[in-house]
Amino acid sequence: MSLENYRYDVENCVRCSNCKWVDYICMKSKRFSKICPSHTKYLFDVYSCQGRMDVARGLMNKELDYTETVLDVVYKCTMCGACDIMCKRCLDLEPLEVLETLRIRLVEEGLGPMPAHKAYIERAEKTHNVFGEPHEKRFSWVPQEFLNRKDADVIFFVGCLSSYRSLEVAKATLKILDTAGVKVSVLTDEWCCGSPIFRVGDLKTAKKLMEHNLSLIKDTGVNKVVTSCAGCYKMFKVDYPKILGEETGLEVAHIVEYIDKFLDEGKLKFSKEVNLKVTYHDPCHLGRLSEPYVFWKGERKRYGLTDPPKKWRRGTYGIYEPPRKVLRSIPGITLVEMERIKENAWCCGAGGGVMAQYRDFAEWTAKERIEEAKVTGAEAVVSCCPFCKLNLEPKAKEAGMQMFDLTELIIKALGLEV
Amino acid sequence: MERIPREIYHTLESIVGSEYITEDPVICQAYSRGGYGKDIYDRGRVRPACVILPGCTEEVQAIVKVCNRYKIPYIPVSTFYIGFCAPTKPYTIMVDLKRMDKLWINEKNMYAVVEPYVNYAQLNTEALKLGLYTNAPLCGAQASVLANHLFQGMGQNVWRTGFANKRILAVEWVLPDGELLHLGSASIIKDYFWGEGPGPDLRGLVRGWFGHSGGLGIVTRIAVKLFPIPYRGVPEVWGVTPSTGFSLPSERFRWYNVICPTLEKAIKFMREVSKAEIAAVCMRIPYVWRYLRKATCREELWGYWLEDKAKLKGQIPSIVRVAIWGFSSEKQVEYEEKVLMDIANEVGVTVKPASPYAAGECLKPAASVRAFLPGGNFMGQKFNFDSLDHAVKVLKSGYKIKRKHIPPFMDDGEEAGWILCFDFGYHVYAELDYYFDAQEDVEEAIKAEEELLKDDLEIKAYPGAQWGHLHEVSGPHMLNYHKLMEKIGKTFDPNHLSNPPRFIGTRKEESTILTEVWRKICQSVIEEEKRRRKNS
């Protein structure tokens, strides 16, 4: 992944500023009309996708040196991909891949990632999780019968956050799968999926983790993987093939896709009312960035035509409807929408290593989202990602709102406990 | 890039606070190029020396005064895109106005007051909630309402809303030397409801056909007219990116594509619609935009277009987009639709219902940037304002020039281009676009631009595109208007610091403040300041 490979994309940013606003057609108010957390908070244009394209161009053309400010600009971004999808409403460019490559380049130059990132990467290398917790603790909550199950049909890839910090999500997911009759297995040698590490540009370490996980899963002979974390989901579905350069051969699903299917098939039936007015927060990695990776190796010809023709991931086929359909099907739930939804969703603020390195920025971004949620009149915010929950929950509480992962509401509606 | 002397930098910093000013080259890099017309209108660009973000008019004034005291060039920027805002002079300060983003709507009196960083998407979103709207430019709803009103202010809705000059009410304007000037009602009662004030109307200076592009100071607040629309609310959105839209109730809003076999028939049809004084929108759209709008990628655009172009065998129809809105009642829609059909029958053109989701693109254009899809860059030329007949004359003549450049320009099969009528066809705008490779055809595009302007002069078209170096070409043919602009520039901006070399690039004697000269001037001012402070 060389920055030079993206010269066309960088040079053909037309400075239209589509990367800064929600789709104009979808705009519902001036108050919630912006889409880029970084640009909204830090104001200078360099903190927008357009500005970062200029920085990339400056670095490639040696007009700029690699300075502390370059690091600041590149890493004060949640990598939510809103800019990428908004740009692609009109243009055939790959802005998010440029941002990813900029980070990889900074790591290669020995400048990145940032100190907090380096710390969690070091922990992940030692203990296979970003928290530095003992590896054994990762699966200590899992009932024995689900560990390394021989007759499994599906592997539940739990992820670091759910294993160590958001156990309620992990337990709920396992319970739902079991209730639906899925022969589900949790692998005791699961390592961090690599998402927080790749997201900050450490390709080398991320690859080690990815190769381990992939080999581990393949050895089981099971090719279905389900996650409850949007970050792990996107990593397996999109970034594993992209980084490893080949299809993984895995069928990757998020738990919400399974729940949707189980409800249709009658494998799950709700028995309890959950009387709650909720609003749904689309996780970036489950929504606009979740389309399967499309391999393309070619070149730009005249007029910028791609040869062979490239298929673009524009966020059209993100997982937008299943969580909404599932929520609406829960007895007692009233779903009210925020203004910025689906491909136009405002990021929770946790991604791209921001929560670790720039706590104030992460909190500011979450506060902005909760203010939007509050306007709907909802009592609770629901999401499908433990990272989103972790970052949004404190601000939700401050605003007098509750925060749930969707799996928790499913457990309630099924009349179960975890 | 040389740093601004510390004394000056700290003075600027004291105006806005350290959070809102920077001279870091990485941050300044993001302000070092233009938008539309990239590598064309921003030639000779340099990285600015400093970026500053004022939060209010007083801060803008103070910044401009400092710039004048020390002879530093400054450039105001807001939402960007079509920008003649790339710095070309050493030590340029970019005045980024995005902290100034207030919007007030006066529902009863149907106008909005906006600061520079309010865009059309925001304004029309909020206005629609109150049953109001305004025109939105075809370059996209991300454009600054304020900046665009200082320009032509064209778009689909100008059929009714008219040219931008008619929509501007009161204005707050920081002159190039930092003096504050209020125009219209704001000049005496600090209320923005009306554009006329005591004495002469200076709105002709603050705006223009191509505006002053920040070349005559910084407009910090402007009131613009809003118009009634028979809808009140937030329309429900259809679709998902990149195909989104919204419709408005069909009892009051109808959309049509009128397929005309020839350009002449299209013009005849538009003229009759104009005479009948019906419709809310009536404009000719280049045929290739049907493909640009629908294509899912560049390759698909070229594939479908080339296939269909071959089938059409050179007989590219003229498409006229019409909207009928029932401003007063549903009966108005029925009546106007009948008139429209009668006209179509008489003229011999076909009226087809268009997607109701055209409403979204009309009020908040989101697909405009697709103009870059065919080749990576495009240019619009001609920009003539006169009548329907005149539009045909200039576009057809321009087409002959454009033809010579195909290839390398994309063959869009167009013998004309965009034709937009203002005030029910009272006057008409013509624009000829060409699409080209962003890397390889830039020189060709610049050549074509000059040829097209010279063609305007030759056929005595009114008045022909003018900006940048083109003033030099067109000025001598048009009463030496550029000399008048030079005088205006010298009067208001004696130091030529407001976005040089814009407003009028022929001010050569001042347009280049050489580094050495500037440094000497600057140092002497600093010394003088020091002496003054010591004495006081």
Contacts between the chains, C-beta under 8 A, distances in Angstrom:
chain1	res1	chain2	res2	distance
A	11	B	438	7.4
A	11	B	439	7.7
A	12	B	372	7.6
A	12	B	376	5.2
A	12	B	438	5.6
A	14	B	35	5.9
A	14	B	36	6.6
A	14	B	38	6.1
A	14	B	81	7.7
A	14	B	369	6.5
A	14	B	372	5.4
A	14	B	377	7.9
A	15	B	33	6.8
A	15	B	34	7.0
A	15	B	35	3.7
A	15	B	36	7.9
A	15	B	38	7.1
A	15	B	80	5.6
A	15	B	81	6.4
A	15	B	83	7.0
A	16	B	35	6.4
A	16	B	36	7.8
A	16	B	80	8.0
A	16	B	81	5.1
A	16	B	140	6.7
A	16	B	142	6.6
A	16	B	369	4.5
A	17	B	79	5.8
A	17	B	80	5.6
A	17	B	81	5.9
A	17	B	142	5.0
A	18	B	140	7.8
A	18	B	142	6.5
A	18	B	369	6.0
A	20	B	142	7.7
A	21	B	119	7.2
A	21	B	121	6.5
A	21	B	142	5.9
A	23	B	241	6.2
A	23	B	244	5.6
A	23	B	366	5.8
A	24	B	120	7.8
A	24	B	121	3.7
A	24	B	140	7.5
A	24	B	141	4.0
A	24	B	142	6.9
A	24	B	364	4.0
A	24	B	365	7.1
A	24	B	366	4.4
A	25	B	237	6.1
A	25	B	244	4.4
A	25	B	245	6.0
A	25	B	246	6.0
A	25	B	360	4.2
A	25	B	361	7.5
A	25	B	364	5.7
A	25	B	366	4.9
A	26	B	237	5.0
A	26	B	244	6.0
A	27	B	121	5.0
A	27	B	122	7.0
A	27	B	125	4.9
A	27	B	364	6.8
A	28	B	125	6.6
A	28	B	234	5.2
A	29	B	125	6.3
A	29	B	126	7.0
A	29	B	234	7.9
A	30	B	103	6.0
A	30	B	118	7.5
A	30	B	122	4.2
A	30	B	125	6.6
A	30	B	126	5.6
A	33	B	121	6.7
A	33	B	122	5.3
A	33	B	125	7.3
A	43	B	20	7.5
A	43	B	53	5.9
A	43	B	96	7.7
A	43	B	98	6.2
A	43	B	99	6.9
A	44	B	22	6.6
A	44	B	27	5.1
A	44	B	30	6.9
A	44	B	51	6.2
A	44	B	53	7.4
A	44	B	96	7.2
A	45	B	30	4.2
A	45	B	31	6.2
A	45	B	80	7.9
A	45	B	96	7.0
A	46	B	26	6.4
A	46	B	27	4.6
A	46	B	29	6.8
A	46	B	30	3.8
A	48	B	30	7.6
A	50	B	30	6.9
A	51	B	27	7.9
A	51	B	29	7.7
A	51	B	30	3.4
A	54	B	29	5.0
A	54	B	30	4.5
A	54	B	32	6.7
A	54	B	33	6.9
A	55	B	26	6.0
A	55	B	29	5.9
A	55	B	30	7.0
A	58	B	26	7.4
A	58	B	29	4.7
A	63	B	29	7.1
A	63	B	47	7.4
A	64	B	25	6.2
A	64	B	26	5.9
A	64	B	29	6.0
A	67	B	24	7.9
A	67	B	25	7.9
A	67	B	26	6.1
A	69	B	24	4.9
A	69	B	25	7.9
A	69	B	26	4.1
A	69	B	27	6.5
A	70	B	26	5.4
A	73	B	26	6.0
A	73	B	27	7.4
A	85	B	241	5.9
A	86	B	241	7.8
A	88	B	241	7.6
A	88	B	242	6.5
A	89	B	241	5.6
A	89	B	242	4.2
A	89	B	366	6.6
A	89	B	367	7.3
A	89	B	369	7.8
A	90	B	242	7.3
A	90	B	367	6.3
A	90	B	368	7.5
A	90	B	369	3.7
A	90	B	370	4.7
A	90	B	372	7.1
A	90	B	373	6.9
A	91	B	369	6.5
A	91	B	370	7.9
A	91	B	372	6.1
A	91	B	373	6.9
A	92	B	297	5.6
A	92	B	298	4.9
A	92	B	373	7.0
A	288	B	241	7.7
A	302	B	437	5.7
A	302	B	440	7.1
A	303	B	298	7.2
A	303	B	302	7.4
A	303	B	374	6.4
A	303	B	375	4.2
A	303	B	376	6.6
A	303	B	410	7.2
A	303	B	436	7.9
A	303	B	437	5.1
A	304	B	298	6.3
A	304	B	375	6.7
A	304	B	376	4.4
A	304	B	437	7.0
A	304	B	438	6.7
A	304	B	439	7.9
A	305	B	298	5.9
A	305	B	299	5.8
A	305	B	302	6.6
A	306	B	298	7.4
A	306	B	299	6.4
A	309	B	297	7.3
A	309	B	299	4.2
A	310	B	297	7.3
A	310	B	299	7.7
A	311	B	297	7.8
A	312	B	296	7.6
A	312	B	297	5.6
A	314	B	241	6.0
A	314	B	242	5.5
A	315	B	240	7.7
A	315	B	241	5.3
A	316	B	240	5.5
A	316	B	241	6.0
A	316	B	242	7.0
A	316	B	243	7.8
A	318	B	240	8.0
A	320	B	240	7.0
A	342	B	240	6.3
A	343	B	240	6.1
A	343	B	241	4.4
A	344	B	241	7.9
